[in-house]
Amino acid sequence: MSGRVFRNSQNTLWLFSSLTSPSTTTSSIKFKTTCIKNVFLNRRNVLSFSPKPSSSSSALFCSCSSNDGGAQSITPDAFILTTPLYYVNAPPHMGSAYTTIAADAIARFHRLLGKKVIFITGTDEHGEKIATAAAASGSSPIEHCSNMSQAYKFLWKDLDIAYDKFIRTTDSSHEEIVKEFYARVLASGDIYRADYEGLYCVGCEEYKDEKELLENNCCPMHLKPCEARKEDNYFFALSKYQKSLEEVLARNPDFVQPSYRLNEVQSWIKSGLRDFSISRASVDWGIPVPCDEKQTIYVWFDALLGCVIYVYFSCLLLRYVSALSLEQEKPTLQHATASGWPASLHLIGKDILRFHAVYWPAMLMSAGLSLPKMVFGHGFLTKDGMKMGKSLGNTLEPKDLVLRFGSDAVRYFFLREVELGNDGDYSEERFVNIVNAHLANTIGNLLNRTLGLLKKNCNSTLIVDSVTAAEGIALKDTVEKLVETSKDHYENLSLSLACEAVLEIGNAGNLYMDERAPWSLFKKGGDASEAAAKQDLVVILEVVRIIAVALAPVTPSLCSRIYSQLGYSNDQFEAVTWSDTRWGGLKGGQVMAQAIPIFARIEIISEEENGGETLKKAVKDKKRKPKPKPQLAVEAQS
């Protein structure tokens, strides 16, 4: 069924209509007046209104600055990274966790490079699905959203996610900027009112084209039939930006990554863009359409602006102003963009690529704003080769994984075993094998047995510094090359390959230790013992120190424990930069801590169930028993 759209010729007359009508509220009058000022007054700043898309698509990617003494711009080399706004109709799932883990690793790497990083995440809290979920649990929408938002925050803490700003679309500041953005797009002539009839997927909160549906008009994502709807809505003139979007992608091929995602986006655009509804008449839980309280702004039009608002609030923290002036600061698009827009990277799942790489850029053009520098769409996760779902009984709960295996294991497995951009699969057997082999054996055991030898033979004290110890040792050159390789992979968002390069450093260290066999050299005494003390142990511990820096974006807690055992304080670890991957960090006379396994092996325990033997996996840690973590109640309060 193809949608039937009937344009209303009164596209933008509402700006001037009924300003003195008795039925018009004071807030409506104030909002209309503000819109007129924003659109038609000649402002001397980066956001001076441009009613048409830029003739040069490359100009859409320039950095913003402020000329009116407003919010200060952040440094040119700042790295601004956002995740999607996660939809809070249900608790966070492994897909959400995967995106955020990857984003956190990227952010941590850029911090190591010495950049000012703003890592932003948050929750999308409007829409039909959320209202339905709240009603089903007997709570109000805002209570439901608050509970779910907290569930995300708790999980991010458990996963060692070091975000800089967490924003919710129910924040009042968000609503202010959404309304201003709406006014800009409206004044561009890109919003009109029309009747629409089509097939609607409640799960996607989107009208679907019949050709993209499965049998019986089922949504390919949610596998449920779409329902026929007819509504009187406001529409965004997406079709107007067909040529502009084609030019943007042609001139800026890095805008959508990986390259095969770019091909998908180009295919969508080439097939012809259709205007889409940006309001809902049947949804109460949302931001009201300005001057039309009977409709709410479409959740996607609302939530996509969160990325702009993220930057505004994060960058306020960079300004040397008093707390009072911060409280008085009014959120505006001008402040938001002058504070650091455009963002460096938006990391999203491929299921929402169309919204972020087609709809959103057109909306930004319409409002006269720069486009983000890159939209990166990663793949899906499966379990044991099957798509996950509650109906199949094979869901993968991230909080359960963290409780059982710890954050380092979860972060490492998904970043090492799933190439960012591609689909990836989880199986518990492979999970256990990978983290045991890489974290417990290759890295953990290398540190543990070396520290044991140092304590036994050198009173846990380094005899010489690592530069002196490595003279004439080929391992030093090998490590330096692998460090550079891992850096290149991090910069290219190839997190799996970055992990692999760091693991190779560990393999090289283990090979060196096995070949040199310092335990045997100590038994021989004399020059052999001196060589083991002054060369071998120092070289191996320097290798492990470098691993701790290079792998810190992926397993920050594990690497902190490594640094602690090497005799450093937590403050010293927090102060490391990528330059600390250079050989020569360990100094003679440094005292090492007692050797304690930094990563407990995951043991497989068999249990008898129903007369048959079933394999059960559990973390077996004789040294440390994890404290039970409080479970968040996300059910509605009565």
Summary of the structure (lengths in Angstrom):
residues: 638
radius of gyration: 27.9
end to end distance: 43.0
largest distance: 100.5
contacts: 2096
relative contact order: 0.11
helix: 49%
strand: 15%
